[in-house]
Amino acid sequence: MEYAWGHARRFNDYSSYLKRMFDQRVQKISVDAGFTCPNRDGAKGKGGCTFCNNNTFNPAYCSPQDSITSQIEKGINFFAPKYKTQYYLAYFQAYSNTYDSIEILKKRYNEALVHPQVIGLVIGTRPDCVSNELLTFLSELNRHYHVIIEYGIESTLNKTLNTINRGHDYESGVEAIQKTSDAGINVGAHLILGLPGESREEILQHAVKISALPLNYLKLHQLQLVRGSKMGREYLKKPDSVKLYEEDEYIELVVDFLELLNPNIVLERFVSQSPKDLLIAPKWGSKNFEFVAKVDKRLKQRDTWQGKLFMERFLR
């Protein structure tokens, strides 16, 4: 059986999308450009989101003490022995990578794009940190490079966003995604499944709400408690203060989520893997590719796929 995304896999996966988009393997390289966040510098708050420790984002080759060019070279040297990759996307990941003056942002992005093997940018940020001026600039870049803006939405519930000290509401996420799409820029979103206080039904409603937006990509992560975060410290003091999913339980949640999700949205990942020295819980032990295999297996067992229930609603 071939699904809406044009192949037999039961969800619209990112690796297959990249193969359709480019004629050879393309690899993301993380870059730390030394930005901060309005939820840390006092503009929106102090201390950041309660789940966050940005040290979990940076691989070993990535350091803000090095120039962007140097980080890209180190990243290429890191991946070259593993993959026959010719081209790369510079991934501005840690903190809010649109949170500075337009002049500084242009300088950082252009430094990455000058590298002959970099064919595009992936820019991770918050929905309250993107100006119309920046979208105009990135829209122009997108005519010559592959540009993606990835927004940390985390939850569609304002009560949750307030609890985790996010510093913005869901409506600002909807607005940012719509404006980015209207500018002709590829747009992704990030959701954490299992944030404190959210019921299973509320989590599944995230899929329904997100499906109505003009999203190209979606990243799902399980809630992870890490050292250096407020939530992690609270958990160490009182472990029963946070509900954490067992792996099998989370897999079932992901499958139910996929059934409700718009089949046009590309799934980039289902889980994240924090460094072992920072991760407190949950410790499932599965690598990303192993977890994906488990989701694939469960989809087949249930004879279901991404968008199955979305299409049923659409066709009614």
Long-range contacts (C-beta under 8 A, 24 or more apart in sequence): 3-263, 3-305, 3-306, 3-307, 4-263, 4-264, 4-307, 4-311, 5-263, 5-264, 5-266, 9-296, 10-296, 10-299, 10-300, 10-304, 10-305, 10-306, 11-258, 11-267, 11-295, 11-299, 11-305, 11-306, 12-263, 12-264, 12-265, 12-266, 12-267, 12-306, 13-266, 13-267, 13-292, 14-217, 14-266, 14-267, 14-268, 14-269, 17-266, 21-146, 22-87, 24-85, 24-86, 24-87, 25-83, 25-84, 25-85, 25-86, 26-85, 26-87, 26-88, 26-89, 26-119, 27-79, 27-83, 27-85, 27-87, 27-88, 27-89, 28-88, 28-89, 28-90, 28-91, 28-122, 29-71, 29-72, 29-75, 29-76, 29-79, 29-88, 29-89, 29-90, 29-91, 29-118, 30-57, 30-58, 30-59, 30-61, 30-62, 30-71, 30-75, 30-91, 30-93, 30-94, 31-62, 31-68, 31-71, 31-72, 31-75, 31-90, 31-91, 31-92, 31-93, 31-112, 32-58, 32-62, 32-63, 32-64, 32-71, 32-93, 32-94, 33-64, 33-68, 33-92, 33-97, 33-108, 34-64, 35-92, 35-94, 35-95, 35-96, 35-97, 35-99, 35-100, 36-95, 36-96, 36-99, 37-95, 37-96, 37-99, 37-126, 38-96, 38-99, 38-126, 38-128, 38-129, 38-167, 39-126, 39-165, 39-166, 39-167, 40-95, 44-128, 44-167, 44-168, 45-165, 45-167, 47-165, 47-230, 48-165, 48-229, 49-154, 49-164, 49-165, 49-166, 49-167, 50-163, 50-164, 50-165, 50-229, 50-230, 50-231, 50-234, 51-164, 51-192, 51-195, 51-223, 51-224, 51-225, 51-226, 51-229, 51-230, 51-231, 52-229, 53-226, 53-227, 53-228, 53-229, 53-232, 53-278, 54-94, 54-95, 55-228, 55-275, 55-278, 56-224, 56-226, 56-272, 56-274, 56-275, 56-278, 57-93, 57-94, 58-93, 58-94, 62-94, 64-94, 67-111, 68-108, 68-111, 68-112, 69-111, 69-112, 69-114, 69-115, 72-112, 72-115, 72-118, 73-115, 76-117, 86-117, 87-117, 87-118, 87-119, 88-115, 88-117, 88-118, 88-119, 89-118, 89-119, 89-120, 89-121, 89-122, 89-146, 89-148, 90-115, 90-118, 90-120, 90-121, 90-122, 91-121, 91-122, 91-124, 92-121, 92-122, 92-123, 92-124, 93-122, 93-124, 94-124, 96-124, 96-125, 96-126, 96-129, 97-123, 97-124, 97-125, 98-123, 98-125, 98-126, 98-129, 98-130, 98-131, 98-134, 98-149, 99-125, 99-126, 99-129, 102-131, 102-133, 102-134, 102-137, 105-134, 105-137, 106-137, 109-141, 113-141, 113-145, 119-145, 119-146, 120-145, 120-146, 120-147, 120-148, 121-145, 121-146, 121-147, 121-148, 122-148, 122-150, 122-188, 123-147, 123-148, 123-149, 123-150, 124-150, 124-152, 124-190, 125-149, 125-150, 125-151, 125-152, 126-151, 126-152, 126-167, 126-168, 127-151, 127-152, 127-153, 127-168, 127-172, 127-173, 127-175, 127-176, 127-177, 128-167, 128-168, 128-172, 128-176, 130-176, 130-179, 130-180, 132-179, 135-179, 135-180, 135-183, 135-185, 136-183, 138-183, 138-185, 139-183, 139-184, 139-185, 142-184, 142-185, 142-186, 146-186, 147-185, 147-186, 148-185, 148-186, 148-187, 148-188, 148-216, 148-217, 149-180, 149-185, 149-186, 149-187, 149-188, 150-187, 150-188, 150-189, 150-190, 150-217, 150-219, 151-176, 151-177, 151-180, 151-187, 151-188, 151-189, 151-190, 152-189, 152-190, 153-189, 153-190, 153-191, 153-210, 154-190, 154-191, 154-192, 154-195, 155-191, 155-192, 155-195, 155-198, 155-206, 156-205, 156-206, 156-209, 156-210, 157-198, 157-202, 159-197, 160-195, 160-196, 160-197, 160-198, 163-195, 163-196, 163-197, 164-195, 164-196, 164-231, 165-230, 174-213, 177-213, 177-214, 177-215, 178-213, 178-214, 181-214, 181-215, 186-216, 186-217, 187-214, 187-215, 187-216, 187-217, 188-215, 188-216, 188-217, 188-218, 188-219, 188-268, 189-213, 189-215, 189-217, 189-218, 189-219, 190-218, 190-219, 190-221, 191-218, 191-219, 191-220, 191-221, 192-221, 192-222, 192-223, 193-220, 193-221, 193-222, 193-223, 193-245, 193-250, 193-253, 193-254, 193-257, 194-222, 194-223, 194-243, 194-244, 194-245, 194-250, 194-253, 195-223, 196-223, 196-231, 196-241, 196-242, 196-243, 200-253, 203-253, 203-257, 204-253, 204-256, 204-257, 204-260, 206-257, 207-257, 207-258, 207-260, 207-261, 208-260, 210-261, 210-262, 210-265, 211-260, 211-261, 211-262, 211-265, 211-310, 212-262, 215-262, 215-265, 216-265, 216-266, 217-265, 217-266, 217-267, 217-268, 218-261, 218-265, 218-266, 218-267, 218-268, 219-268, 219-269, 220-254, 220-257, 220-267, 220-269, 220-270, 220-271, 221-269, 221-270, 221-271, 221-272, 222-250, 222-271, 222-272, 222-282, 224-272, 224-274, 224-279, 224-281, 224-282, 225-279, 225-280, 225-281, 225-282, 226-274, 226-278, 226-279, 226-280, 227-277, 227-278, 227-279, 227-280, 228-278, 232-280, 235-280, 235-281, 236-280, 239-281, 244-281, 244-282, 245-282, 246-282, 247-282, 247-284, 247-286, 247-291, 247-294, 251-291, 251-294, 251-295, 251-298, 252-298, 254-295, 255-295, 255-298, 255-299, 255-302, 255-304, 258-295, 258-299, 258-304, 258-305, 258-306, 258-307, 259-304, 259-305, 259-306, 259-307, 259-308, 259-309, 259-310, 260-309, 260-310, 261-306, 261-307, 261-310, 262-307, 262-310, 263-305, 263-306, 263-307, 263-310, 263-311, 267-306, 270-295
